[in-house]
């Protein structure tokens, strides 16, 4: 599910999706100048959103782009996949999440900007270092480094981890990379953290398990995650 969510986010970046206040995934033919003016709260903001939309249409993205605001980018997907049962704004998504540290950020987590004790903007992590956000009316949906965010959270439907082990084809993903980083930080070198669970990762994991009194089976499950200080 996390990988599908990340693929969805990257698709919106590739398709040059736009920012419109209150939008949740609308596309052609719904998106029109009149529709944008109806959604936006001020003439100035409507003019900005319309100018950006027209630019993207001229550049050939009119048939594929969608419209979102910051929370709509997430809730459109979450509602479609029955992960939530009602619309949520940025603060609603903030309250939904378990708080996490920046160092624990992984794909599927959310990042928030806070003002007056409330979340006023939200982005979505695609890995430990980059996010996708519906940034604003002049730029639309973009991918950016994780920088300048106040809080970090993990939604309940992305809490659980896969059991990771050596198999063919190799398991891949940001969760593998996080495991590799944790092993390396604990002195058990799995090689370059590349997100691929290969033989070197298995060997490092077995050495870690043996050193910490765990069953040295090379399988990362609940007890291994907890020993490494990673949420299971």
MDAnalysis code that builds the backbone (N, CA, C; Angstrom):
import MDAnalysis as mda
import numpy as np

u = mda.Universe.empty(696, n_residues=232, atom_resindex=np.repeat(np.arange(232), 3), trajectory=True)
u.add_TopologyAttr("name", ["N", "CA", "C"] * 232)
u.add_TopologyAttr("resid", np.arange(1, 233))
u.add_TopologyAttr("resname", ["UNK", "UNK", "UNK", "UNK", "UNK", "UNK", "UNK", "UNK", "UNK", "UNK", "UNK", "UNK", "UNK", "UNK", "UNK", "UNK", "UNK", "UNK", "UNK", "UNK", "UNK", "UNK", "UNK", "UNK", "UNK", "UNK", "UNK", "UNK", "UNK", "UNK", "UNK", "UNK", "UNK", "UNK", "UNK", "UNK", "UNK", "UNK", "UNK", "UNK", "UNK", "UNK", "UNK", "UNK", "UNK", "UNK", "UNK", "UNK", "UNK", "UNK", "UNK", "UNK", "UNK", "UNK", "UNK", "UNK", "UNK", "UNK", "UNK", "UNK", "UNK", "UNK", "UNK", "UNK", "UNK", "UNK", "UNK", "UNK", "UNK", "UNK", "UNK", "UNK", "UNK", "UNK", "UNK", "UNK", "UNK", "UNK", "UNK", "UNK", "UNK", "UNK", "UNK", "UNK", "UNK", "UNK", "UNK", "UNK", "UNK", "UNK", "UNK", "UNK", "UNK", "UNK", "UNK", "UNK", "UNK", "UNK", "UNK", "UNK", "UNK", "UNK", "UNK", "UNK", "UNK", "UNK", "UNK", "UNK", "UNK", "UNK", "UNK", "UNK", "UNK", "UNK", "UNK", "UNK", "UNK", "UNK", "UNK", "UNK", "UNK", "UNK", "UNK", "UNK", "UNK", "UNK", "UNK", "UNK", "UNK", "UNK", "UNK", "UNK", "UNK", "UNK", "UNK", "UNK", "UNK", "UNK", "UNK", "UNK", "UNK", "UNK", "UNK", "UNK", "UNK", "UNK", "UNK", "UNK", "UNK", "UNK", "UNK", "UNK", "UNK", "UNK", "UNK", "UNK", "UNK", "UNK", "UNK", "UNK", "UNK", "UNK", "UNK", "UNK", "UNK", "UNK", "UNK", "UNK", "UNK", "UNK", "UNK", "UNK", "UNK", "UNK", "UNK", "UNK", "UNK", "UNK", "UNK", "UNK", "UNK", "UNK", "UNK", "UNK", "UNK", "UNK", "UNK", "UNK", "UNK", "UNK", "UNK", "UNK", "UNK", "UNK", "UNK", "UNK", "UNK", "UNK", "UNK", "UNK", "UNK", "UNK", "UNK", "UNK", "UNK", "UNK", "UNK", "UNK", "UNK", "UNK", "UNK", "UNK", "UNK", "UNK", "UNK", "UNK", "UNK", "UNK", "UNK", "UNK", "UNK", "UNK", "UNK", "UNK", "UNK", "UNK", "UNK", "UNK", "UNK", "UNK", "UNK", "UNK"])
u.atoms.positions = np.array([
    [0.829, -1.202, 0.000],
    [0.000, 0.000, 0.000],
    [0.869, 1.259, 0.000],
    [1.953, 1.286, 0.792],
    [2.825, 2.460, 0.818],
    [3.435, 2.684, -0.555],
    [3.900, 1.603, -1.189],
    [4.511, 1.745, -2.511],
    [3.501, 2.278, -3.522],
    [2.253, 1.854, -3.420],
    [1.211, 2.360, -4.321],
    [0.959, 3.845, -4.063],
    [0.965, 4.239, -2.805],
    [0.752, 5.641, -2.460],
    [1.891, 6.503, -3.000],
    [3.117, 6.033, -2.842],
    [4.271, 6.765, -3.368],
    [4.187, 6.879, -4.888],
    [3.788, 5.794, -5.553],
    [3.647, 5.836, -7.014],
    [2.583, 6.848, -7.430],
    [1.496, 6.905, -6.678],
    [0.438, 7.888, -6.941],
    [0.961, 9.315, -6.795],
    [1.720, 9.575, -5.736],
    [2.264, 10.907, -5.521],
    [3.205, 11.308, -6.657],
    [4.071, 10.401, -7.041],
    [5.017, 10.696, -8.122],
    [4.279, 10.925, -9.444],
    [3.171, 10.217, -9.628],
    [2.376, 10.421, -10.844],
    [1.828, 11.840, -10.903],
    [1.389, 12.370, -9.762],
    [0.858, 13.733, -9.761],
    [1.945, 14.759, -10.086],
    [3.182, 14.481, -9.662],
    [4.297, 15.358, -10.021],
    [4.560, 15.281, -11.523],
    [4.625, 14.061, -12.049],
    [4.881, 13.881, -13.488],
    [3.794, 14.531, -14.334],
    [2.558, 14.481, -13.848],
    [1.425, 15.012, -14.609],
    [1.220, 16.512, -14.412],
    [2.099, 17.139, -13.617],
    [2.021, 18.586, -13.379],
    [0.661, 18.991, -12.803],
    [0.172, 18.201, -11.849],
    [-1.096, 18.536, -11.202],
    [-0.990, 19.895, -10.511],
    [-2.124, 20.571, -10.393],
    [-2.149, 21.968, -9.948],
    [-2.733, 22.095, -8.547],
    [-2.540, 23.283, -7.964],
    [-3.103, 23.603, -6.653],
    [-4.332, 24.490, -6.835],
    [-5.456, 24.052, -6.244],
    [-6.674, 24.855, -6.164],
    [-7.262, 24.632, -4.776],
    [-7.646, 25.699, -4.123],
    [-8.195, 25.609, -2.760],
    [-9.385, 24.651, -2.724],
    [-9.347, 23.676, -1.803],
    [-10.457, 22.754, -1.611],
    [-10.571, 21.661, -2.654],
    [-9.623, 21.571, -3.575],
    [-9.710, 20.568, -4.645],
    [-9.240, 19.210, -4.151],
    [-9.868, 18.166, -4.673],
    [-9.535, 16.803, -4.285],
    [-9.516, 15.895, -5.512],
    [-8.586, 16.134, -6.401],
    [-8.378, 15.217, -7.505],
    [-9.218, 15.459, -8.737],
    [-9.903, 16.581, -8.821],
    [-10.697, 16.874, -10.022],
    [-9.774, 17.001, -11.235],
    [-10.318, 16.692, -12.395],
    [-9.536, 16.777, -13.624],
    [-10.444, 17.240, -14.766],
    [-9.918, 17.265, -15.965],
    [-10.691, 17.617, -17.152],
    [-11.883, 16.673, -17.260],
    [-13.111, 17.122, -17.563],
    [-13.487, 18.487, -17.941],
    [-13.951, 19.360, -16.762],
    [-13.863, 18.844, -15.528],
    [-14.327, 19.644, -14.385],
    [-13.537, 20.937, -14.246],
    [-12.210, 20.847, -14.423],
    [-11.370, 22.030, -14.229],
    [-11.609, 23.031, -15.361],
    [-12.146, 24.170, -14.996],
    [-12.346, 25.286, -15.924],
    [-12.001, 26.563, -15.175],
    [-11.902, 27.659, -15.872],
    [-11.638, 28.935, -15.220],
    [-12.762, 29.276, -14.246],
    [-13.998, 29.036, -14.659],
    [-15.137, 29.341, -13.781],
    [-15.104, 28.470, -12.531],
    [-14.743, 27.208, -12.693],
    [-14.686, 26.290, -11.545],
    [-13.614, 26.734, -10.563],
    [-12.442, 27.125, -11.057],
    [-11.372, 27.582, -10.178],
    [-11.804, 28.840, -9.423],
    [-12.471, 29.764, -10.109],
    [-12.922, 30.988, -9.441],
    [-13.938, 30.674, -8.354],
    [-14.758, 29.666, -8.580],
    [-15.747, 29.279, -7.572],
    [-15.074, 28.649, -6.349],
    [-14.008, 27.882, -6.561],
    [-13.327, 27.207, -5.459],
    [-12.482, 28.175, -4.630],
    [-11.797, 29.092, -5.288],
    [-10.875, 29.969, -4.581],
    [-11.626, 31.053, -3.793],
    [-10.985, 31.553, -2.746],
    [-11.623, 32.498, -1.833],
    [-11.399, 33.961, -2.215],
    [-10.359, 34.231, -3.002],
    [-10.091, 35.608, -3.402],
    [-9.815, 35.657, -4.897],
    [-10.033, 36.824, -5.464],
    [-9.774, 37.006, -6.892],
    [-8.288, 36.814, -7.205],
    [-7.443, 37.338, -6.350],
    [-6.000, 37.229, -6.584],
    [-5.553, 35.774, -6.616],
    [-6.013, 34.994, -5.635],
    [-5.627, 33.588, -5.616],
    [-6.191, 32.837, -6.818],
    [-7.402, 33.161, -7.209],
    [-7.984, 32.539, -8.402],
    [-7.161, 32.869, -9.638],
    [-6.756, 34.130, -9.762],
    [-5.944, 34.535, -10.915],
    [-4.632, 33.750, -10.955],
    [-4.016, 33.572, -9.802],
    [-2.751, 32.819, -9.741],
    [-2.956, 31.368, -10.153],
    [-3.982, 30.725, -9.599],
    [-4.249, 29.322, -9.920],
    [-4.596, 29.151, -11.398],
    [-5.374, 30.076, -11.933],
    [-5.767, 30.002, -13.345],
    [-4.557, 30.193, -14.248],
    [-3.692, 31.129, -13.916],
    [-2.498, 31.366, -14.730],
    [-1.618, 30.122, -14.778],
    [-1.461, 29.467, -13.616],
    [-0.629, 28.254, -13.585],
    [-1.297, 27.122, -14.363],
    [-2.589, 26.967, -14.181],
    [-3.323, 25.925, -14.913],
    [-3.194, 26.140, -16.425],
    [-3.381, 27.360, -16.889],
    [-3.296, 27.637, -18.324],
    [-1.896, 27.345, -18.861],
    [-0.878, 27.649, -18.075],
    [0.492, 27.339, -18.485],
    [0.670, 25.831, -18.671],
    [0.173, 25.042, -17.702],
    [0.329, 23.596, -17.801],
    [-0.472, 23.027, -18.973],
    [-1.626, 23.602, -19.252],
    [-2.408, 23.172, -20.412],
    [-1.640, 23.477, -21.700],
    [-1.060, 24.664, -21.790],
    [-0.259, 25.014, -22.970],
    [0.923, 24.071, -23.146],
    [1.472, 23.601, -22.015],
    [2.622, 22.700, -22.080],
    [2.233, 21.251, -22.334],
    [0.926, 20.996, -22.490],
    [0.477, 19.668, -22.888],
    [0.012, 18.746, -21.783],
    [-0.218, 19.276, -20.581],
    [-0.611, 18.431, -19.445],
    [-2.106, 18.495, -19.123],
    [-2.880, 19.203, -19.928],
    [-4.286, 19.421, -19.604],
    [-5.115, 18.165, -19.482],
    [-4.771, 17.120, -20.230],
    [-5.559, 15.890, -20.213],
    [-5.245, 14.990, -19.027],
    [-4.097, 15.202, -18.370],
    [-3.691, 14.275, -17.310],
    [-3.623, 14.913, -15.934],
    [-3.449, 16.215, -15.859],
    [-3.301, 16.848, -14.551],
    [-4.593, 16.797, -13.750],
    [-4.439, 16.822, -12.431],
    [-5.557, 16.926, -11.499],
    [-5.357, 18.174, -10.650],
    [-6.393, 18.531, -9.902],
    [-6.326, 19.685, -9.000],
    [-6.435, 19.211, -7.557],
    [-5.577, 19.763, -6.700],
    [-5.564, 19.423, -5.278],
    [-5.232, 20.664, -4.465],
    [-5.652, 20.662, -3.188],
    [-4.976, 21.504, -2.219],
    [-4.094, 20.574, -1.394],
    [-3.412, 21.092, -0.360],
    [-2.392, 20.273, 0.299],
    [-2.975, 19.019, 0.941],
    [-4.089, 19.156, 1.665],
    [-4.684, 17.973, 2.292],
    [-5.408, 17.114, 1.267],
    [-5.964, 17.742, 0.245],
    [-6.671, 16.993, -0.788],
    [-5.796, 16.008, -1.523],
    [-4.499, 16.321, -1.650],
    [-3.578, 15.402, -2.317],
    [-3.529, 14.066, -1.601],
    [-3.581, 14.098, -0.271],
    [-3.603, 12.852, 0.489],
    [-4.986, 12.256, 0.621],
    [-5.983, 13.087, 0.985],
    [-7.308, 12.544, 1.274],
    [-7.986, 11.963, 0.034],
    [-7.675, 12.490, -1.151],
    [-8.211, 11.897, -2.377],
    [-7.836, 10.422, -2.455],
    [-6.576, 10.110, -2.187],
    [-6.106, 8.725, -2.221],
    [-6.668, 7.932, -1.043],
    [-6.649, 8.512, 0.154],
    [-7.082, 7.780, 1.343],
    [-8.564, 7.426, 1.279],
    [-9.380, 8.350, 0.813],
    [-10.817, 8.075, 0.680],
    [-11.072, 7.026, -0.400],
    [-10.370, 7.130, -1.499],
    [-10.544, 6.191, -2.616],
    [-10.229, 4.771, -2.195],
    [-9.272, 4.606, -1.285],
    [-8.845, 3.275, -0.856],
    [-9.412, 2.906, 0.511],
    [-10.444, 3.642, 0.969],
    [-11.143, 3.349, 2.224],
    [-10.210, 3.331, 3.435],
    [-9.193, 4.168, 3.416],
    [-8.279, 4.273, 4.552],
    [-8.803, 5.267, 5.578],
    [-9.638, 6.207, 5.144],
    [-10.375, 7.094, 6.032],
    [-11.819, 7.118, 5.548],
    [-12.734, 7.552, 6.414],
    [-14.148, 7.520, 6.026],
    [-14.771, 8.904, 5.893],
    [-13.939, 9.966, 6.048],
    [-14.464, 11.315, 5.854],
    [-13.306, 12.245, 5.505],
    [-13.646, 13.389, 4.948],
    [-12.639, 14.357, 4.524],
    [-11.892, 14.926, 5.729],
    [-10.597, 15.189, 5.546],
    [-9.776, 15.767, 6.603],
    [-8.941, 16.903, 6.035],
    [-8.855, 18.005, 6.785],
    [-7.947, 19.071, 6.392],
    [-6.551, 18.761, 6.937],
    [-5.609, 19.703, 6.774],
    [-4.236, 19.455, 7.215],
    [-4.176, 19.151, 8.709],
    [-4.930, 19.888, 9.524],
    [-4.899, 19.635, 10.961],
    [-5.555, 18.305, 11.309],
    [-6.590, 17.931, 10.556],
    [-7.201, 16.626, 10.772],
    [-6.233, 15.497, 10.479],
    [-5.433, 15.637, 9.424],
    [-4.413, 14.631, 9.121],
    [-3.340, 14.613, 10.204],
    [-2.991, 15.787, 10.710],
    [-2.008, 15.883, 11.791],
    [-2.492, 15.131, 13.028],
    [-3.752, 15.323, 13.390],
    [-4.305, 14.653, 14.576],
    [-4.464, 13.155, 14.352],
    [-4.622, 12.732, 13.111],
    [-4.741, 11.312, 12.789],
    [-3.438, 10.561, 13.025],
    [-2.311, 11.255, 12.822],
    [-1.005, 10.599, 12.814],
    [-0.430, 10.399, 14.213],
    [0.405, 9.370, 14.345],
    [1.267, 9.227, 15.515],
    [2.475, 10.137, 15.310],
    [2.852, 10.934, 16.301],
    [4.045, 11.779, 16.135],
    [5.313, 10.932, 16.049],
    [6.216, 11.316, 15.176],
    [7.503, 10.639, 15.035],
    [8.602, 11.700, 14.958],
    [9.839, 11.267, 15.142],
    [10.975, 12.160, 14.993],
    [11.358, 12.267, 13.516],
    [11.999, 13.356, 13.166],
    [12.477, 13.532, 11.789],
    [13.353, 12.354, 11.366],
    [14.171, 11.845, 12.275],
    [15.098, 10.762, 11.949],
    [14.388, 9.462, 11.603],
    [13.117, 9.324, 12.019],
    [12.366, 8.096, 11.747],
    [11.539, 8.182, 10.473],
    [11.582, 9.324, 9.781],
    [10.724, 9.537, 8.615],
    [10.978, 8.482, 7.546],
    [9.880, 7.956, 6.985],
    [9.974, 6.974, 5.905],
    [8.805, 7.201, 4.952],
    [8.830, 6.486, 3.840],
    [7.774, 6.616, 2.839],
    [6.404, 6.377, 3.470],
    [5.430, 7.231, 3.107],
    [4.078, 7.124, 3.640],
    [3.811, 8.021, 4.829],
    [4.873, 8.520, 5.471],
    [4.697, 9.440, 6.596],
    [4.273, 10.818, 6.089],
    [3.871, 11.678, 7.006],
    [3.452, 13.029, 6.651],
    [4.307, 14.052, 7.374],
    [4.447, 15.214, 6.752],
    [5.193, 16.327, 7.340],
    [4.255, 17.523, 7.417],
    [4.423, 18.329, 8.462],
    [3.453, 19.397, 8.726],
    [4.146, 20.710, 9.049],
    [3.495, 21.805, 8.642],
    [3.860, 23.126, 9.120],
    [2.786, 23.555, 10.110],
    [3.235, 24.106, 11.211],
    [2.361, 24.438, 12.334],
    [2.292, 25.942, 12.508],
    [1.080, 26.465, 12.740],
    [0.882, 27.874, 13.062],
    [-0.233, 27.976, 14.089],
    [0.020, 28.675, 15.177],
    [-0.988, 28.820, 16.216],
    [-1.423, 27.502, 16.821],
    [-0.513, 26.536, 16.855],
    [-0.818, 25.241, 17.449],
    [-1.557, 24.282, 16.529],
    [-1.812, 24.688, 15.295],
    [-2.526, 23.839, 14.343],
    [-1.681, 23.600, 13.101],
    [-1.886, 22.449, 12.484],
    [-1.232, 22.180, 11.208],
    [-1.949, 22.959, 10.107],
    [-1.187, 23.709, 9.336],
    [-1.780, 24.536, 8.279],
    [-1.322, 24.085, 6.891],
    [-0.373, 23.168, 6.839],
    [0.096, 22.659, 5.550],
    [0.641, 21.259, 5.769],
    [0.490, 20.402, 4.766],
    [0.918, 19.013, 4.888],
    [1.589, 18.565, 3.599],
    [2.630, 17.757, 3.754],
    [3.281, 17.091, 2.637],
    [3.396, 15.610, 2.951],
    [3.849, 14.826, 1.968],
    [3.821, 13.368, 2.090],
    [5.179, 12.802, 1.692],
    [5.784, 12.041, 2.612],
    [7.126, 11.515, 2.370],
    [7.097, 10.399, 1.322],
    [8.036, 10.479, 0.370],
    [8.201, 9.382, -0.592],
    [9.444, 8.564, -0.266],
    [10.300, 9.072, 0.597],
    [11.389, 8.315, 1.204],
    [11.844, 9.112, 2.421],
    [12.995, 8.775, 2.962],
    [13.429, 9.428, 4.201],
    [13.860, 10.869, 3.998],
    [14.087, 11.271, 2.748],
    [14.671, 12.583, 2.499],
    [13.861, 13.484, 1.575],
    [12.787, 12.975, 0.975],
    [12.045, 13.778, 0.009],
    [10.541, 13.637, 0.235],
    [9.823, 14.715, -0.093],
    [8.373, 14.733, 0.050],
    [7.735, 15.225, -1.240],
    [6.447, 14.923, -1.384],
    [5.625, 15.515, -2.436],
    [4.550, 16.330, -1.741],
    [4.313, 17.534, -2.242],
    [3.302, 18.404, -1.649],
    [2.579, 19.181, -2.739],
    [1.319, 19.501, -2.494],
    [0.614, 20.499, -3.295],
    [1.029, 21.843, -2.709],
    [2.070, 22.430, -3.289],
    [2.812, 23.501, -2.621],
    [2.110, 24.841, -2.676],
    [1.493, 25.162, -3.805],
    [0.840, 26.454, -3.912],
    [0.349, 26.721, -5.313],
    [-0.378, 27.806, -5.455],
    [-1.063, 28.105, -6.716],
    [-0.112, 28.397, -7.867],
    [1.092, 28.842, -7.567],
    [2.036, 29.208, -8.621],
    [2.892, 28.038, -9.094],
    [2.886, 26.936, -8.341],
    [3.781, 25.809, -8.682],
    [3.074, 24.457, -8.749],
    [1.945, 24.306, -8.069],
    [1.219, 23.046, -8.097],
    [1.862, 21.966, -7.246],
    [1.782, 20.721, -7.717],
    [2.290, 19.560, -6.977],
    [3.748, 19.336, -7.364],
    [4.626, 19.340, -6.357],
    [6.062, 19.241, -6.614],
    [6.713, 18.273, -5.630],
    [7.884, 17.790, -6.016],
    [8.734, 16.977, -5.146],
    [9.845, 17.854, -4.607],
    [10.107, 17.746, -3.291],
    [11.091, 18.624, -2.656],
    [11.862, 17.859, -1.587],
    [13.051, 18.372, -1.203],
    [13.743, 17.798, -0.046],
    [12.954, 18.069, 1.233],
    [13.179, 17.237, 2.240],
    [12.548, 17.462, 3.542],
    [13.300, 18.597, 4.227],
    [12.711, 19.782, 4.238],
    [13.364, 20.951, 4.799],
    [12.304, 21.971, 5.202],
    [12.445, 22.507, 6.416],
    [11.564, 23.578, 6.856],
    [10.228, 23.118, 7.400],
    [10.091, 21.827, 7.736],
    [8.841, 21.321, 8.293],
    [8.942, 21.260, 9.812],
    [7.812, 21.458, 10.491],
    [7.804, 21.566, 11.950],
    [7.558, 20.243, 12.667],
    [6.684, 19.430, 12.125],
    [6.301, 18.178, 12.793],
    [6.241, 17.051, 11.762],
    [6.297, 15.810, 12.287],
    [6.316, 14.630, 11.436],
    [5.384, 13.587, 12.036],
    [4.648, 12.882, 11.182],
    [3.673, 11.931, 11.693],
    [3.530, 10.705, 10.811],
    [3.054, 9.632, 11.426],
    [2.819, 8.377, 10.699],
    [1.344, 8.008, 10.821],
    [0.632, 7.894, 9.689],
    [-0.793, 7.558, 9.752],
    [-1.002, 6.114, 10.199],
    [-2.132, 5.815, 10.811],
    [-2.347, 4.468, 11.358],
    [-2.339, 3.376, 10.307],
    [-2.749, 3.698, 9.090],
    [-2.817, 2.646, 8.072],
    [-1.456, 2.333, 7.465],
    [-0.400, 3.077, 7.822],
    [0.950, 2.765, 7.353],
    [1.879, 2.408, 8.513],
    [1.325, 2.030, 9.655],
    [2.157, 1.747, 10.826],
    [2.933, 0.448, 10.701],
    [2.277, -0.595, 10.256],
    [2.898, -1.915, 10.298],
    [4.000, -2.041, 9.251],
    [4.985, -2.846, 9.557],
    [6.106, -3.086, 8.658],
    [5.977, -4.457, 7.997],
    [6.573, -4.558, 6.836],
    [6.713, -5.870, 6.218],
    [7.736, -6.694, 7.002],
    [7.598, -7.998, 6.965],
    [8.674, -8.876, 7.413],
    [9.678, -8.946, 6.266],
    [10.911, -8.584, 6.556],
    [11.946, -8.510, 5.529],
    [12.888, -9.704, 5.630],
    [13.218, -10.284, 4.485],
    [14.127, -11.428, 4.463],
    [14.710, -11.577, 3.061],
    [15.706, -12.430, 2.950],
    [16.313, -12.705, 1.658],
    [15.400, -13.625, 0.856],
    [15.089, -13.210, -0.351],
    [14.267, -14.016, -1.234],
    [14.594, -13.640, -2.678],
    [14.083, -14.403, -3.597],
    [14.262, -14.093, -5.017],
    [12.895, -13.870, -5.655],
    [12.663, -12.699, -6.294],
    [13.596, -11.574, -6.402],
    [13.797, -10.877, -5.068],
    [14.887, -10.120, -4.960],
    [15.192, -9.409, -3.723],
    [14.054, -8.453, -3.343],
    [13.804, -8.370, -2.038],
    [12.851, -7.378, -1.536],
    [13.493, -6.000, -1.638],
    [12.693, -5.013, -2.061],
    [13.185, -3.652, -2.244],
    [12.216, -2.669, -1.596],
    [12.732, -1.531, -1.177],
    [11.858, -0.493, -0.656],
    [12.533, 0.367, 0.385],
    [11.846, 1.440, 0.769],
    [12.391, 2.349, 1.770],
    [12.490, 1.680, 3.130],
    [11.629, 0.687, 3.418],
    [11.738, -0.023, 4.691],
    [13.025, -0.845, 4.758],
    [13.458, -1.389, 3.614],
    [14.738, -2.103, 3.568],
    [15.881, -1.127, 3.832],
    [15.822, 0.034, 3.203],
    [16.864, 1.046, 3.401],
    [16.942, 1.469, 4.870],
    [15.771, 1.633, 5.512],
    [15.754, 2.032, 6.921],
    [16.387, 0.951, 7.791],
    [16.096, -0.316, 7.492],
    [16.717, -1.430, 8.218],
    [18.226, -1.395, 8.026],
    [18.676, -1.191, 6.793],
    [20.116, -1.150, 6.521],
    [20.787, -0.014, 7.290],
    [20.144, 1.139, 7.326],
    [20.715, 2.269, 8.067],
    [20.810, 1.962, 9.554],
    [19.766, 1.332, 10.100],
    [19.775, 1.002, 11.523],
    [20.872, -0.009, 11.840],
    [21.054, -0.994, 10.986],
    [22.128, -1.976, 11.188],
    [23.487, -1.295, 11.161],
    [23.676, -0.414, 10.190],
    [24.957, 0.277, 10.055],
    [25.238, 1.153, 11.263],
    [24.198, 1.859, 11.752],
    [24.374, 2.718, 12.918],
    [24.727, 1.912, 14.166],
    [24.332, 0.647, 14.183],
    [24.625, -0.230, 15.318],
    [25.915, -1.019, 15.130],
    [26.658, -0.724, 14.064],
    [27.959, -1.354, 13.870],
    [27.953, -2.645, 13.087],
    [26.865, -2.930, 12.369],
    [26.765, -4.166, 11.583],
    [26.542, -3.755, 10.121],
    [27.619, -3.789, 9.342],
    [27.631, -3.159, 8.028],
    [26.923, -4.013, 6.967],
    [25.779, -3.520, 6.429],
    [25.097, -4.229, 5.341],
    [25.526, -3.721, 3.959],
    [26.584, -2.871, 3.934],
    [26.961, -2.227, 2.688],
    [26.205, -0.920, 2.520],
    [26.293, -0.360, 1.326],
    [25.599, 0.890, 1.045],
    [24.090, 0.721, 1.217],
    [23.430, 1.560, 2.043],
    [21.965, 1.449, 2.181],
    [21.271, 1.783, 0.854],
    [20.954, 0.751, 0.105],
    [20.402, 0.941, -1.242],
    [18.951, 0.507, -1.366],
    [18.353, 0.045, -0.247],
    [16.955, -0.381, -0.304],
    [16.746, -1.743, -0.931],
    [17.814, -2.532, -1.068],
    [17.721, -3.870, -1.658],
    [18.197, -4.892, -0.625],
    [17.321, -5.830, -0.255],
    [17.668, -6.831, 0.764],
    [18.405, -7.989, 0.082],
    [19.739, -7.846, 0.026],
    [20.575, -8.870, -0.577],
    [21.308, -9.685, 0.467],
    [22.308, -10.445, 0.004],
    [23.023, -11.371, 0.892],
    [23.841, -10.629, 1.953],
    [24.397, -9.481, 1.594],
    [25.187, -8.730, 2.571],
    [24.301, -8.192, 3.687],
    [23.087, -7.759, 3.334],
    [22.141, -7.303, 4.355],
    [21.749, -8.463, 5.262],
    [21.490, -9.626, 4.675],
    [21.136, -10.787, 5.493],
    [22.261, -11.141, 6.453],
    [23.509, -11.133, 5.975],
    [24.638, -11.471, 6.842],
    [24.753, -10.480, 7.996],
    [24.611, -9.184, 7.698],
    [24.687, -8.173, 8.753],
    [23.554, -8.350, 9.760],
    [22.372, -8.668, 9.267],
    [21.227, -8.867, 10.147],
    [21.433, -10.074, 11.050],
    [21.947, -11.163, 10.505],
    [22.197, -12.355, 11.321],
    [23.230, -12.060, 12.405],
    [24.283, -11.316, 12.064],
    [25.302, -10.963, 13.056],
    [24.698, -10.110, 14.161],
    [23.842, -9.155, 13.767],
    [23.177, -8.314, 14.773],
    [22.296, -9.164, 15.675],
    [21.489, -10.026, 15.097],
    [20.585, -10.873, 15.885],
    [21.367, -11.752, 16.859],
    [22.448, -12.343, 16.376],
    [23.261, -13.222, 17.229],
    [23.850, -12.437, 18.396],
    [24.314, -11.224, 18.116],
    [24.939, -10.405, 19.152],
    [23.943, -9.911, 20.180],
    [22.654, -9.898, 19.834],
    [21.646, -9.361, 20.745],
    [20.682, -10.432, 21.265],
    [21.100, -11.673, 21.181],
    [20.324, -12.757, 21.776],
    [19.030, -13.067, 21.061],
    [18.944, -12.704, 19.802],
    [17.753, -13.002, 19.011],
    [18.000, -14.231, 18.143],
    [16.929, -14.823, 17.666],
    [17.066, -15.933, 16.728],
    [17.747, -15.423, 15.466],
    [18.922, -15.989, 15.161],
    [19.727, -15.476, 14.049],
    [19.278, -16.123, 12.734],
    [18.069, -15.741, 12.288],
    [17.504, -16.323, 11.078],
    [17.573, -15.384, 9.875],
    [18.094, -14.167, 10.104],
    [18.192, -13.230, 8.987],
    [16.852, -12.690, 8.537],
    [15.826, -12.793, 9.399],
    [14.489, -12.291, 9.077],
    [14.167, -11.135, 10.015],
    [13.841, -10.008, 9.446],
    [13.511, -8.828, 10.253],
    [12.020, -8.830, 10.547],
    [11.686, -9.198, 11.776],
    [10.311, -9.187, 12.238],
    [10.175, -8.283, 13.449],
    [9.103, -8.463, 14.193],
    [8.759, -7.555, 15.287],
    [9.878, -7.422, 16.324],
    [10.438, -8.554, 16.787],
    [11.448, -8.500, 17.839],
    [12.723, -7.829, 17.353],
    [13.091, -8.076, 16.113],
    [14.297, -7.448, 15.559],
    [14.095, -5.956, 15.388],
    [12.935, -5.558, 14.891],
    [12.656, -4.137, 14.743],
    [12.723, -3.436, 16.093],
    [12.105, -4.026, 17.095],
    [12.078, -3.397, 18.411],
    [13.478, -3.300, 18.992],
    [14.303, -4.335, 18.799],
    [15.685, -4.301, 19.288],
    [16.474, -3.176, 18.619],
    [16.184, -2.929, 17.354],
    [16.869, -1.875, 16.608],
    [16.306, -0.482, 16.900],
    [15.239, -0.433, 17.694],
    [14.618, 0.844, 17.998],
    [13.713, 1.344, 16.896],
    [13.252, 0.447, 16.032],
    [12.328, 0.795, 14.942],
    [10.937, 0.336, 15.304],
    [9.945, 1.172, 15.013],
    [8.555, 0.801, 15.292],
    [8.176, -0.412, 14.456],
    [7.649, -1.451, 15.097],
    [7.301, -2.694, 14.385],
    [6.022, -2.532, 13.608],
])
